[in-house]
Amino acid sequence: MALTLVLGTWLGASFLLLWVVGSSFPGVERAVVENEQLASRVGFKPGDAAAKKTSVAWVITGELNRQNFSSWNAGQLLLAAAALFCALRAGSRGALLGVCGAGVLVLVLTFWLAPEITTLGRSLDFVPRDPPPAALERFNGLHGIYTSLELAKVLLLLLAVWFSFRSLSAARSADPA
């Protein structure tokens, strides 16, 4: 039961962060479109992709995303430890494998990809995009890997939840009381 709670918390927070971060840059664009005063001060007009990427608003949004991911990855390490503890106690081999796989991905995200993306992203702040800077291709590649691993982590957590429920059902049907 505790395992299901920890996994549900981890999954729910994962979906929440993906929604928050996924809507941050479009939110900047939307704010500029909907607020004429902001549009006149932010440094770009809607649709001006080159100016948008070098604006203070865009760079601050990127920095907030970096901070969100840094905090989230630290939180995920705690959730992974709690889930591992609960999975070991629950005795569900499938849930344990899912938790271990998700935990390994969080280690990769936290200690390799996030620092690389943060350093590279900051080096691209305020850099004109026309022509595209050489580092942009590497940044986009790392970002794609990060997103793919984050989605793989969610799938592993869903699998762990499924095995956790199966284990609970099997325990209930084996208990004659």
VMD Tcl script that builds the backbone (N, CA, C; Angstrom):
set m [mol new atoms 531]
animate dup $m
set s [atomselect $m all]
$s set {name element resname resid chain x y z} {
  {N N MET 1 A 0.815 -1.197 0.000}
  {CA C MET 1 A 0.000 0.000 0.000}
  {C C MET 1 A 0.862 1.267 0.000}
  {N N ALA 2 A 1.913 1.280 0.831}
  {CA C ALA 2 A 2.806 2.442 0.893}
  {C C ALA 2 A 3.501 2.640 -0.447}
  {N N LEU 3 A 3.863 1.531 -1.086}
  {CA C LEU 3 A 4.527 1.618 -2.393}
  {C C LEU 3 A 3.634 2.322 -3.407}
  {N N THR 4 A 2.370 1.960 -3.425}
  {CA C THR 4 A 1.425 2.570 -4.356}
  {C C THR 4 A 1.295 4.065 -4.085}
  {N N LEU 5 A 1.284 4.458 -2.842}
  {CA C LEU 5 A 1.201 5.873 -2.472}
  {C C LEU 5 A 2.440 6.638 -2.952}
  {N N VAL 6 A 3.624 6.076 -2.690}
  {CA C VAL 6 A 4.861 6.741 -3.112}
  {C C VAL 6 A 4.920 6.832 -4.638}
  {N N LEU 7 A 4.582 5.743 -5.314}
  {CA C LEU 7 A 4.610 5.754 -6.784}
  {C C LEU 7 A 3.587 6.736 -7.349}
  {N N GLY 8 A 2.413 6.793 -6.747}
  {CA C GLY 8 A 1.394 7.746 -7.196}
  {C C GLY 8 A 1.849 9.186 -7.014}
  {N N THR 9 A 2.503 9.445 -5.897}
  {CA C THR 9 A 3.040 10.789 -5.650}
  {C C THR 9 A 4.096 11.133 -6.692}
  {N N TRP 10 A 4.989 10.199 -6.956}
  {CA C TRP 10 A 6.071 10.409 -7.929}
  {C C TRP 10 A 5.507 10.640 -9.322}
  {N N LEU 11 A 4.547 9.812 -9.699}
  {CA C LEU 11 A 3.921 9.980 -11.021}
  {C C LEU 11 A 3.164 11.297 -11.135}
  {N N GLY 12 A 2.364 11.599 -10.134}
  {CA C GLY 12 A 1.587 12.835 -10.163}
  {C C GLY 12 A 2.473 14.063 -10.247}
  {N N ALA 13 A 3.537 14.078 -9.450}
  {CA C ALA 13 A 4.466 15.205 -9.490}
  {C C ALA 13 A 5.199 15.266 -10.821}
  {N N SER 14 A 5.502 14.118 -11.414}
  {CA C SER 14 A 6.146 14.094 -12.739}
  {C C SER 14 A 5.244 14.737 -13.786}
  {N N PHE 15 A 3.976 14.358 -13.777}
  {CA C PHE 15 A 3.037 14.939 -14.740}
  {C C PHE 15 A 2.864 16.437 -14.507}
  {N N LEU 16 A 2.808 16.833 -13.245}
  {CA C LEU 16 A 2.661 18.255 -12.923}
  {C C LEU 16 A 3.863 19.048 -13.425}
  {N N LEU 17 A 5.070 18.557 -13.182}
  {CA C LEU 17 A 6.254 19.278 -13.644}
  {C C LEU 17 A 6.298 19.340 -15.163}
  {N N LEU 18 A 5.980 18.242 -15.831}
  {CA C LEU 18 A 5.967 18.266 -17.300}
  {C C LEU 18 A 4.978 19.297 -17.818}
  {N N TRP 19 A 3.829 19.428 -17.163}
  {CA C TRP 19 A 2.840 20.419 -17.588}
  {C C TRP 19 A 3.346 21.836 -17.325}
  {N N VAL 20 A 3.894 22.075 -16.135}
  {CA C VAL 20 A 4.375 23.419 -15.784}
  {C C VAL 20 A 5.491 23.854 -16.729}
  {N N VAL 21 A 6.483 23.007 -16.897}
  {CA C VAL 21 A 7.628 23.362 -17.736}
  {C C VAL 21 A 7.221 23.406 -19.207}
  {N N GLY 22 A 6.374 22.492 -19.608}
  {CA C GLY 22 A 5.921 22.472 -21.001}
  {C C GLY 22 A 5.097 23.687 -21.389}
  {N N SER 23 A 4.506 24.333 -20.409}
  {CA C SER 23 A 3.683 25.505 -20.712}
  {C C SER 23 A 4.402 26.827 -20.460}
  {N N SER 24 A 5.624 26.780 -19.959}
  {CA C SER 24 A 6.305 28.021 -19.579}
  {C C SER 24 A 6.673 28.893 -20.778}
  {N N PHE 25 A 7.343 28.343 -21.768}
  {CA C PHE 25 A 7.724 29.160 -22.926}
  {C C PHE 25 A 6.505 29.581 -23.753}
  {N N PRO 26 A 5.557 28.661 -24.017}
  {CA C PRO 26 A 4.336 29.119 -24.680}
  {C C PRO 26 A 3.595 30.178 -23.861}
  {N N GLY 27 A 3.722 30.109 -22.533}
  {CA C GLY 27 A 3.093 31.112 -21.673}
  {C C GLY 27 A 3.691 32.488 -21.869}
  {N N VAL 28 A 5.000 32.555 -22.077}
  {CA C VAL 28 A 5.652 33.839 -22.358}
  {C C VAL 28 A 5.102 34.413 -23.661}
  {N N GLU 29 A 5.035 33.584 -24.669}
  {CA C GLU 29 A 4.518 34.021 -25.975}
  {C C GLU 29 A 3.072 34.506 -25.841}
  {N N ARG 30 A 2.261 33.714 -25.125}
  {CA C ARG 30 A 0.853 34.069 -24.941}
  {C C ARG 30 A 0.709 35.390 -24.181}
  {N N ALA 31 A 1.547 35.580 -23.154}
  {CA C ALA 31 A 1.495 36.817 -22.372}
  {C C ALA 31 A 1.800 38.031 -23.242}
  {N N VAL 32 A 2.754 37.890 -24.135}
  {CA C VAL 32 A 3.112 38.996 -25.033}
  {C C VAL 32 A 1.973 39.277 -26.011}
  {N N VAL 33 A 1.338 38.227 -26.485}
  {CA C VAL 33 A 0.221 38.393 -27.427}
  {C C VAL 33 A -0.956 39.081 -26.736}
  {N N GLU 34 A -1.224 38.712 -25.472}
  {CA C GLU 34 A -2.414 39.199 -24.775}
  {C C GLU 34 A -2.225 40.523 -24.026}
  {N N ASN 35 A -0.992 40.965 -23.862}
  {CA C ASN 35 A -0.734 42.168 -23.062}
  {C C ASN 35 A 0.113 43.144 -23.875}
  {N N GLU 36 A -0.530 44.172 -24.418}
  {CA C GLU 36 A 0.173 45.127 -25.285}
  {C C GLU 36 A 1.285 45.864 -24.543}
  {N N GLN 37 A 1.063 46.219 -23.278}
  {CA C GLN 37 A 2.111 46.894 -22.504}
  {C C GLN 37 A 3.340 46.004 -22.360}
  {N N LEU 38 A 3.095 44.745 -22.057}
  {CA C LEU 38 A 4.201 43.801 -21.929}
  {C C LEU 38 A 4.912 43.640 -23.260}
  {N N ALA 39 A 4.147 43.521 -24.323}
  {CA C ALA 39 A 4.738 43.352 -25.649}
  {C C ALA 39 A 5.670 44.506 -25.992}
  {N N SER 40 A 5.312 45.720 -25.595}
  {CA C SER 40 A 6.144 46.876 -25.934}
  {C C SER 40 A 7.429 46.924 -25.097}
  {N N ARG 41 A 7.445 46.258 -23.947}
  {CA C ARG 41 A 8.612 46.316 -23.067}
  {C C ARG 41 A 9.484 45.068 -23.080}
  {N N VAL 42 A 8.965 43.962 -23.538}
  {CA C VAL 42 A 9.655 42.681 -23.395}
  {C C VAL 42 A 10.792 42.492 -24.404}
  {N N GLY 43 A 10.787 43.228 -25.480}
  {CA C GLY 43 A 11.897 43.138 -26.412}
  {C C GLY 43 A 11.621 42.358 -27.681}
  {N N PHE 44 A 10.373 41.960 -27.880}
  {CA C PHE 44 A 10.030 41.299 -29.139}
  {C C PHE 44 A 8.537 41.390 -29.384}
  {N N LYS 45 A 8.200 41.267 -30.634}
  {CA C LYS 45 A 6.793 41.228 -31.031}
  {C C LYS 45 A 6.413 39.766 -31.243}
  {N N PRO 46 A 5.161 39.430 -31.017}
  {CA C PRO 46 A 4.735 38.050 -31.271}
  {C C PRO 46 A 5.125 37.622 -32.688}
  {N N GLY 47 A 5.680 36.433 -32.784}
  {CA C GLY 47 A 6.098 35.910 -34.081}
  {C C GLY 47 A 7.539 36.236 -34.435}
  {N N ASP 48 A 8.204 37.111 -33.672}
  {CA C ASP 48 A 9.596 37.474 -33.930}
  {C C ASP 48 A 10.492 36.481 -33.175}
  {N N ALA 49 A 10.721 35.310 -33.779}
  {CA C ALA 49 A 11.426 34.220 -33.102}
  {C C ALA 49 A 12.850 34.593 -32.721}
  {N N ALA 50 A 13.543 35.314 -33.579}
  {CA C ALA 50 A 14.936 35.665 -33.294}
  {C C ALA 50 A 15.035 36.580 -32.080}
  {N N ALA 51 A 14.201 37.603 -32.000}
  {CA C ALA 51 A 14.234 38.531 -30.864}
  {C C ALA 51 A 13.710 37.863 -29.595}
  {N N LYS 52 A 12.738 36.984 -29.753}
  {CA C LYS 52 A 12.143 36.305 -28.596}
  {C C LYS 52 A 13.209 35.511 -27.837}
  {N N LYS 53 A 14.043 34.771 -28.545}
  {CA C LYS 53 A 15.029 33.891 -27.917}
  {C C LYS 53 A 16.131 34.656 -27.188}
  {N N THR 54 A 16.312 35.929 -27.483}
  {CA C THR 54 A 17.340 36.725 -26.806}
  {C C THR 54 A 16.737 37.735 -25.829}
  {N N SER 55 A 15.439 37.663 -25.602}
  {CA C SER 55 A 14.781 38.613 -24.695}
  {C C SER 55 A 14.989 38.199 -23.240}
  {N N VAL 56 A 14.927 39.178 -22.356}
  {CA C VAL 56 A 15.061 38.914 -20.923}
  {C C VAL 56 A 13.959 37.965 -20.455}
  {N N ALA 57 A 12.747 38.157 -20.931}
  {CA C ALA 57 A 11.635 37.292 -20.515}
  {C C ALA 57 A 11.916 35.831 -20.853}
  {N N TRP 58 A 12.444 35.589 -22.038}
  {CA C TRP 58 A 12.730 34.218 -22.480}
  {C C TRP 58 A 13.851 33.606 -21.642}
  {N N VAL 59 A 14.889 34.382 -21.396}
  {CA C VAL 59 A 16.034 33.891 -20.629}
  {C C VAL 59 A 15.628 33.616 -19.175}
  {N N ILE 60 A 14.824 34.477 -18.592}
  {CA C ILE 60 A 14.353 34.247 -17.214}
  {C C ILE 60 A 13.503 32.987 -17.154}
  {N N THR 61 A 12.656 32.779 -18.144}
  {CA C THR 61 A 11.843 31.565 -18.192}
  {C C THR 61 A 12.734 30.329 -18.262}
  {N N GLY 62 A 13.771 30.387 -19.079}
  {CA C GLY 62 A 14.720 29.278 -19.161}
  {C C GLY 62 A 15.405 29.020 -17.824}
  {N N GLU 63 A 15.783 30.091 -17.148}
  {CA C GLU 63 A 16.450 29.944 -15.847}
  {C C GLU 63 A 15.493 29.358 -14.808}
  {N N LEU 64 A 14.249 29.784 -14.821}
  {CA C LEU 64 A 13.259 29.201 -13.902}
  {C C LEU 64 A 13.064 27.711 -14.186}
  {N N ASN 65 A 13.035 27.336 -15.457}
  {CA C ASN 65 A 12.920 25.916 -15.805}
  {C C ASN 65 A 14.124 25.136 -15.280}
  {N N ARG 66 A 15.312 25.709 -15.406}
  {CA C ARG 66 A 16.520 25.043 -14.891}
  {C C ARG 66 A 16.405 24.832 -13.382}
  {N N GLN 67 A 15.945 25.853 -12.678}
  {CA C GLN 67 A 15.786 25.731 -11.227}
  {C C GLN 67 A 14.711 24.712 -10.870}
  {N N ASN 68 A 13.610 24.716 -11.615}
  {CA C ASN 68 A 12.549 23.728 -11.374}
  {C C ASN 68 A 13.072 22.312 -11.548}
  {N N PHE 69 A 13.807 22.072 -12.619}
  {CA C PHE 69 A 14.327 20.724 -12.862}
  {C C PHE 69 A 15.362 20.331 -11.813}
  {N N SER 70 A 16.197 21.253 -11.398}
  {CA C SER 70 A 17.191 20.957 -10.370}
  {C C SER 70 A 16.506 20.541 -9.064}
  {N N SER 71 A 15.522 21.300 -8.643}
  {CA C SER 71 A 14.777 20.966 -7.421}
  {C C SER 71 A 14.015 19.659 -7.589}
  {N N TRP 72 A 13.387 19.496 -8.734}
  {CA C TRP 72 A 12.606 18.288 -8.990}
  {C C TRP 72 A 13.496 17.053 -8.977}
  {N N ASN 73 A 14.675 17.148 -9.578}
  {CA C ASN 73 A 15.560 15.985 -9.604}
  {C C ASN 73 A 16.009 15.608 -8.197}
  {N N ALA 74 A 16.269 16.593 -7.345}
  {CA C ALA 74 A 16.608 16.294 -5.947}
  {C C ALA 74 A 15.424 15.609 -5.260}
  {N N GLY 75 A 14.221 16.111 -5.503}
  {CA C GLY 75 A 13.024 15.485 -4.946}
  {C C GLY 75 A 12.813 14.071 -5.456}
  {N N GLN 76 A 13.115 13.862 -6.727}
  {CA C GLN 76 A 12.959 12.523 -7.298}
  {C C GLN 76 A 13.922 11.530 -6.669}
  {N N LEU 77 A 15.119 11.988 -6.315}
  {CA C LEU 77 A 16.060 11.089 -5.647}
  {C C LEU 77 A 15.483 10.606 -4.322}
  {N N LEU 78 A 14.825 11.498 -3.597}
  {CA C LEU 78 A 14.175 11.106 -2.336}
  {C C LEU 78 A 13.009 10.150 -2.590}
  {N N LEU 79 A 12.206 10.468 -3.610}
  {CA C LEU 79 A 11.082 9.585 -3.943}
  {C C LEU 79 A 11.581 8.213 -4.399}
  {N N ALA 80 A 12.660 8.190 -5.164}
  {CA C ALA 80 A 13.216 6.916 -5.628}
  {C C ALA 80 A 13.691 6.079 -4.437}
  {N N ALA 81 A 14.343 6.716 -3.468}
  {CA C ALA 81 A 14.800 5.987 -2.274}
  {C C ALA 81 A 13.605 5.439 -1.492}
  {N N ALA 82 A 12.572 6.263 -1.322}
  {CA C ALA 82 A 11.374 5.811 -0.602}
  {C C ALA 82 A 10.683 4.677 -1.359}
  {N N ALA 83 A 10.588 4.810 -2.681}
  {CA C ALA 83 A 9.947 3.765 -3.492}
  {C C ALA 83 A 10.756 2.475 -3.452}
  {N N LEU 84 A 12.064 2.584 -3.473}
  {CA C LEU 84 A 12.917 1.396 -3.398}
  {C C LEU 84 A 12.714 0.681 -2.057}
  {N N PHE 85 A 12.698 1.441 -0.990}
  {CA C PHE 85 A 12.458 0.869 0.339}
  {C C PHE 85 A 11.108 0.154 0.383}
  {N N CYS 86 A 10.070 0.822 -0.111}
  {CA C CYS 86 A 8.716 0.240 -0.094}
  {C C CYS 86 A 8.623 -0.982 -1.006}
  {N N ALA 87 A 9.279 -0.923 -2.163}
  {CA C ALA 87 A 9.233 -2.053 -3.094}
  {C C ALA 87 A 9.940 -3.266 -2.506}
  {N N LEU 88 A 11.031 -3.045 -1.809}
  {CA C LEU 88 A 11.729 -4.166 -1.158}
  {C C LEU 88 A 10.846 -4.794 -0.084}
  {N N ARG 89 A 10.132 -3.966 0.659}
  {CA C ARG 89 A 9.243 -4.470 1.711}
  {C C ARG 89 A 8.012 -5.156 1.125}
  {N N ALA 90 A 7.521 -4.651 -0.013}
  {CA C ALA 90 A 6.303 -5.211 -0.611}
  {C C ALA 90 A 6.558 -6.565 -1.262}
  {N N GLY 91 A 7.781 -6.811 -1.675}
  {CA C GLY 91 A 8.116 -8.100 -2.268}
  {C C GLY 91 A 7.639 -8.283 -3.701}
  {N N SER 92 A 7.265 -7.229 -4.370}
  {CA C SER 92 A 6.849 -7.332 -5.768}
  {C C SER 92 A 8.066 -7.153 -6.660}
  {N N ARG 93 A 8.488 -8.239 -7.282}
  {CA C ARG 93 A 9.688 -8.206 -8.128}
  {C C ARG 93 A 9.514 -7.243 -9.309}
  {N N GLY 94 A 8.354 -7.253 -9.936}
  {CA C GLY 94 A 8.099 -6.365 -11.071}
  {C C GLY 94 A 8.135 -4.896 -10.668}
  {N N ALA 95 A 7.509 -4.590 -9.529}
  {CA C ALA 95 A 7.527 -3.206 -9.034}
  {C C ALA 95 A 8.946 -2.789 -8.689}
  {N N LEU 96 A 9.706 -3.694 -8.087}
  {CA C LEU 96 A 11.088 -3.397 -7.728}
  {C C LEU 96 A 11.917 -3.097 -8.978}
  {N N LEU 97 A 11.745 -3.888 -10.009}
  {CA C LEU 97 A 12.484 -3.645 -11.260}
  {C C LEU 97 A 12.101 -2.300 -11.882}
  {N N GLY 98 A 10.809 -1.983 -11.874}
  {CA C GLY 98 A 10.365 -0.696 -12.406}
  {C C GLY 98 A 10.934 0.471 -11.622}
  {N N VAL 99 A 10.928 0.362 -10.305}
  {CA C VAL 99 A 11.468 1.412 -9.440}
  {C C VAL 99 A 12.978 1.554 -9.658}
  {N N CYS 100 A 13.680 0.429 -9.740}
  {CA C CYS 100 A 15.134 0.484 -9.970}
  {C C CYS 100 A 15.452 1.128 -11.316}
  {N N GLY 101 A 14.699 0.754 -12.346}
  {CA C GLY 101 A 14.917 1.361 -13.664}
  {C C GLY 101 A 14.659 2.858 -13.639}
  {N N ALA 102 A 13.558 3.257 -13.006}
  {CA C ALA 102 A 13.238 4.686 -12.903}
  {C C ALA 102 A 14.304 5.413 -12.087}
  {N N GLY 103 A 14.777 4.781 -11.029}
  {CA C GLY 103 A 15.817 5.382 -10.197}
  {C C GLY 103 A 17.115 5.594 -10.955}
  {N N VAL 104 A 17.501 4.619 -11.760}
  {CA C VAL 104 A 18.715 4.762 -12.575}
  {C C VAL 104 A 18.557 5.924 -13.554}
  {N N LEU 105 A 17.383 6.035 -14.160}
  {CA C LEU 105 A 17.147 7.148 -15.088}
  {C C LEU 105 A 17.236 8.490 -14.365}
  {N N VAL 106 A 16.704 8.563 -13.154}
  {CA C VAL 106 A 16.788 9.810 -12.377}
  {C C VAL 106 A 18.249 10.143 -12.062}
  {N N LEU 107 A 19.052 9.143 -11.765}
  {CA C LEU 107 A 20.479 9.395 -11.531}
  {C C LEU 107 A 21.143 9.981 -12.787}
  {N N VAL 108 A 20.823 9.411 -13.936}
  {CA C VAL 108 A 21.378 9.918 -15.205}
  {C C VAL 108 A 20.903 11.346 -15.462}
  {N N LEU 109 A 19.606 11.586 -15.259}
  {CA C LEU 109 A 19.055 12.927 -15.473}
  {C C LEU 109 A 19.682 13.941 -14.525}
  {N N THR 110 A 19.834 13.555 -13.269}
  {CA C THR 110 A 20.299 14.478 -12.234}
  {C C THR 110 A 21.791 14.790 -12.335}
  {N N PHE 111 A 22.584 13.757 -12.559}
  {CA C PHE 111 A 24.031 13.953 -12.454}
  {C C PHE 111 A 24.755 14.083 -13.791}
  {N N TRP 112 A 24.083 13.797 -14.898}
  {CA C TRP 112 A 24.724 13.983 -16.193}
  {C C TRP 112 A 23.962 14.990 -17.055}
  {N N LEU 113 A 22.743 14.659 -17.412}
  {CA C LEU 113 A 22.029 15.493 -18.389}
  {C C LEU 113 A 21.675 16.875 -17.877}
  {N N ALA 114 A 21.091 16.983 -16.693}
  {CA C ALA 114 A 20.679 18.299 -16.200}
  {C C ALA 114 A 21.854 19.273 -16.097}
  {N N PRO 115 A 23.002 18.866 -15.531}
  {CA C PRO 115 A 24.127 19.805 -15.496}
  {C C PRO 115 A 24.621 20.199 -16.894}
  {N N GLU 116 A 24.650 19.239 -17.814}
  {CA C GLU 116 A 25.074 19.540 -19.194}
  {C C GLU 116 A 24.122 20.534 -19.856}
  {N N ILE 117 A 22.836 20.277 -19.722}
  {CA C ILE 117 A 21.832 21.152 -20.338}
  {C C ILE 117 A 21.863 22.538 -19.697}
  {N N THR 118 A 22.028 22.595 -18.391}
  {CA C THR 118 A 22.081 23.887 -17.698}
  {C C THR 118 A 23.268 24.708 -18.182}
  {N N THR 119 A 24.438 24.104 -18.215}
  {CA C THR 119 A 25.646 24.820 -18.657}
  {C C THR 119 A 25.509 25.268 -20.100}
  {N N LEU 120 A 25.078 24.363 -20.945}
  {CA C LEU 120 A 24.932 24.695 -22.364}
  {C C LEU 120 A 23.836 25.730 -22.579}
  {N N GLY 121 A 22.715 25.589 -21.876}
  {CA C GLY 121 A 21.617 26.544 -22.003}
  {C C GLY 121 A 22.034 27.940 -21.604}
  {N N ARG 122 A 22.766 28.037 -20.507}
  {CA C ARG 122 A 23.236 29.361 -20.065}
  {C C ARG 122 A 24.206 29.971 -21.062}
  {N N SER 123 A 24.988 29.129 -21.724}
  {CA C SER 123 A 25.922 29.664 -22.724}
  {C C SER 123 A 25.178 30.201 -23.950}
  {N N LEU 124 A 23.937 29.770 -24.113}
  {CA C LEU 124 A 23.129 30.225 -25.253}
  {C C LEU 124 A 22.236 31.415 -24.912}
  {N N ASP 125 A 22.148 31.755 -23.618}
  {CA C ASP 125 A 21.315 32.897 -23.214}
  {C C ASP 125 A 21.813 34.172 -23.898}
  {N N PHE 126 A 20.904 34.912 -24.467}
  {CA C PHE 126 A 21.136 36.197 -25.138}
  {C C PHE 126 A 21.957 36.085 -26.427}
  {N N VAL 127 A 22.229 34.864 -26.881}
  {CA C VAL 127 A 22.991 34.680 -28.117}
  {C C VAL 127 A 22.008 34.719 -29.288}
  {N N PRO 128 A 22.269 35.572 -30.281}
  {CA C PRO 128 A 21.374 35.632 -31.450}
  {C C PRO 128 A 21.225 34.257 -32.109}
  {N N ARG 129 A 20.050 33.996 -32.639}
  {CA C ARG 129 A 19.757 32.702 -33.250}
  {C C ARG 129 A 19.831 32.729 -34.779}
  {N N ASP 130 A 20.205 33.853 -35.328}
  {CA C ASP 130 A 20.299 33.949 -36.792}
  {C C ASP 130 A 21.669 34.476 -37.164}
  {N N PRO 131 A 22.564 33.629 -37.572}
  {CA C PRO 131 A 22.437 32.186 -37.798}
  {C C PRO 131 A 22.443 31.424 -36.463}
  {N N PRO 132 A 21.930 30.196 -36.491}
  {CA C PRO 132 A 21.895 29.410 -35.254}
  {C C PRO 132 A 23.313 29.169 -34.719}
  {N N PRO 133 A 23.522 29.359 -33.411}
  {CA C PRO 133 A 24.837 29.088 -32.838}
  {C C PRO 133 A 25.172 27.594 -32.907}
  {N N ALA 134 A 26.446 27.289 -32.990}
  {CA C ALA 134 A 26.875 25.893 -33.128}
  {C C ALA 134 A 26.406 25.030 -31.956}
  {N N ALA 135 A 26.386 25.582 -30.753}
  {CA C ALA 135 A 26.009 24.813 -29.560}
  {C C ALA 135 A 24.521 24.472 -29.515}
  {N N LEU 136 A 23.722 25.136 -30.329}
  {CA C LEU 136 A 22.276 24.915 -30.292}
  {C C LEU 136 A 21.905 23.484 -30.692}
  {N N GLU 137 A 22.602 22.929 -31.654}
  {CA C GLU 137 A 22.303 21.558 -32.091}
  {C C GLU 137 A 22.563 20.561 -30.953}
  {N N ARG 138 A 23.676 20.730 -30.250}
  {CA C ARG 138 A 23.975 19.846 -29.112}
  {C C ARG 138 A 22.936 20.037 -28.002}
  {N N PHE 139 A 22.564 21.291 -27.727}
  {CA C PHE 139 A 21.541 21.568 -26.708}
  {C C PHE 139 A 20.239 20.862 -27.069}
  {N N ASN 140 A 19.793 21.005 -28.295}
  {CA C ASN 140 A 18.544 20.363 -28.727}
  {C C ASN 140 A 18.634 18.843 -28.626}
  {N N GLY 141 A 19.797 18.280 -28.961}
  {CA C GLY 141 A 19.984 16.830 -28.846}
  {C C GLY 141 A 19.895 16.360 -27.403}
  {N N LEU 142 A 20.581 17.079 -26.506}
  {CA C LEU 142 A 20.531 16.723 -25.085}
  {C C LEU 142 A 19.124 16.898 -24.524}
  {N N HIS 143 A 18.457 17.950 -24.952}
  {CA C HIS 143 A 17.083 18.190 -24.512}
  {C C HIS 143 A 16.174 17.050 -24.956}
  {N N GLY 144 A 16.350 16.580 -26.173}
  {CA C GLY 144 A 15.569 15.445 -26.683}
  {C C GLY 144 A 15.830 14.175 -25.889}
  {N N ILE 145 A 17.105 13.933 -25.540}
  {CA C ILE 145 A 17.452 12.763 -24.731}
  {C C ILE 145 A 16.811 12.882 -23.348}
  {N N TYR 146 A 16.886 14.071 -22.758}
  {CA C TYR 146 A 16.296 14.291 -21.433}
  {C C TYR 146 A 14.797 13.991 -21.465}
  {N N THR 147 A 14.120 14.539 -22.461}
  {CA C THR 147 A 12.675 14.337 -22.573}
  {C C THR 147 A 12.352 12.859 -22.760}
  {N N SER 148 A 13.114 12.178 -23.596}
  {CA C SER 148 A 12.888 10.748 -23.832}
  {C C SER 148 A 13.091 9.934 -22.559}
  {N N LEU 149 A 14.151 10.244 -21.818}
  {CA C LEU 149 A 14.396 9.512 -20.570}
  {C C LEU 149 A 13.339 9.824 -19.521}
  {N N GLU 150 A 12.870 11.059 -19.502}
  {CA C GLU 150 A 11.796 11.428 -18.564}
  {C C GLU 150 A 10.522 10.633 -18.886}
  {N N LEU 151 A 10.207 10.504 -20.163}
  {CA C LEU 151 A 9.033 9.718 -20.564}
  {C C LEU 151 A 9.233 8.234 -20.271}
  {N N ALA 152 A 10.449 7.727 -20.480}
  {CA C ALA 152 A 10.746 6.330 -20.156}
  {C C ALA 152 A 10.589 6.096 -18.651}
  {N N LYS 153 A 11.016 7.074 -17.847}
  {CA C LYS 153 A 10.870 6.981 -16.395}
  {C C LYS 153 A 9.395 6.887 -16.021}
  {N N VAL 154 A 8.561 7.708 -16.644}
  {CA C VAL 154 A 7.122 7.680 -16.363}
  {C C VAL 154 A 6.551 6.309 -16.725}
  {N N LEU 155 A 6.961 5.759 -17.852}
  {CA C LEU 155 A 6.478 4.427 -18.248}
  {C C LEU 155 A 6.916 3.359 -17.239}
  {N N LEU 156 A 8.159 3.453 -16.771}
  {CA C LEU 156 A 8.625 2.496 -15.757}
  {C C LEU 156 A 7.839 2.639 -14.461}
  {N N LEU 157 A 7.514 3.865 -14.087}
  {CA C LEU 157 A 6.709 4.069 -12.882}
  {C C LEU 157 A 5.296 3.522 -13.060}
  {N N LEU 158 A 4.717 3.716 -14.233}
  {CA C LEU 158 A 3.386 3.143 -14.508}
  {C C LEU 158 A 3.431 1.622 -14.419}
  {N N LEU 159 A 4.488 1.036 -14.944}
  {CA C LEU 159 A 4.670 -0.411 -14.869}
  {C C LEU 159 A 4.816 -0.855 -13.405}
  {N N ALA 160 A 5.577 -0.102 -12.629}
  {CA C ALA 160 A 5.740 -0.425 -11.210}
  {C C ALA 160 A 4.410 -0.341 -10.473}
  {N N VAL 161 A 3.602 0.665 -10.799}
  {CA C VAL 161 A 2.270 0.782 -10.186}
  {C C VAL 161 A 1.429 -0.429 -10.550}
  {N N TRP 162 A 1.457 -0.835 -11.799}
  {CA C TRP 162 A 0.686 -1.990 -12.250}
  {C C TRP 162 A 1.105 -3.243 -11.479}
  {N N PHE 163 A 2.410 -3.467 -11.368}
  {CA C PHE 163 A 2.892 -4.630 -10.616}
  {C C PHE 163 A 2.542 -4.519 -9.134}
  {N N SER 164 A 2.570 -3.306 -8.619}
  {CA C SER 164 A 2.212 -3.094 -7.219}
  {C C SER 164 A 0.752 -3.469 -6.979}
  {N N PHE 165 A -0.138 -3.047 -7.876}
  {CA C PHE 165 A -1.554 -3.406 -7.743}
  {C C PHE 165 A -1.757 -4.906 -7.906}
  {N N ARG 166 A -1.038 -5.505 -8.845}
  {CA C ARG 166 A -1.136 -6.963 -9.030}
  {C C ARG 166 A -0.710 -7.692 -7.764}
  {N N SER 167 A 0.358 -7.205 -7.159}
  {CA C SER 167 A 0.859 -7.819 -5.931}
  {C C SER 167 A -0.158 -7.675 -4.790}
  {N N LEU 168 A -0.782 -6.495 -4.700}
  {CA C LEU 168 A -1.811 -6.292 -3.678}
  {C C LEU 168 A -3.009 -7.212 -3.917}
  {N N SER 169 A -3.447 -7.344 -5.157}
  {CA C SER 169 A -4.581 -8.214 -5.496}
  {C C SER 169 A -4.273 -9.661 -5.178}
  {N N ALA 170 A -3.054 -10.087 -5.513}
  {CA C ALA 170 A -2.665 -11.473 -5.235}
  {C C ALA 170 A -2.625 -11.738 -3.728}
  {N N ALA 171 A -2.149 -10.760 -2.971}
  {CA C ALA 171 A -2.081 -10.925 -1.511}
  {C C ALA 171 A -3.481 -10.978 -0.912}
  {N N ARG 172 A -4.395 -10.184 -1.436}
  {CA C ARG 172 A -5.775 -10.176 -0.914}
  {C C ARG 172 A -6.494 -11.477 -1.236}
  {N N SER 173 A -6.293 -12.000 -2.443}
  {CA C SER 173 A -6.993 -13.243 -2.807}
  {C C SER 173 A -6.365 -14.460 -2.108}
  {N N ALA 174 A -5.117 -14.354 -1.682}
  {CA C ALA 174 A -4.483 -15.456 -0.959}
  {C C ALA 174 A -4.844 -15.435 0.518}
  {N N ASP 175 A -5.307 -14.302 1.014}
  {CA C ASP 175 A -5.672 -14.167 2.436}
  {C C ASP 175 A -7.135 -14.583 2.611}
  {N N PRO 176 A -7.378 -15.730 3.279}
  {CA C PRO 176 A -8.753 -16.229 3.430}
  {C C PRO 176 A -9.598 -15.404 4.397}
  {N N ALA 177 A -8.995 -14.585 5.213}
  {CA C ALA 177 A -9.753 -13.807 6.209}
  {C C ALA 177 A -10.442 -12.727 5.561}
}
mol reanalyze $m
mol bondsrecalc $m
mol representation Tube
mol addrep $m
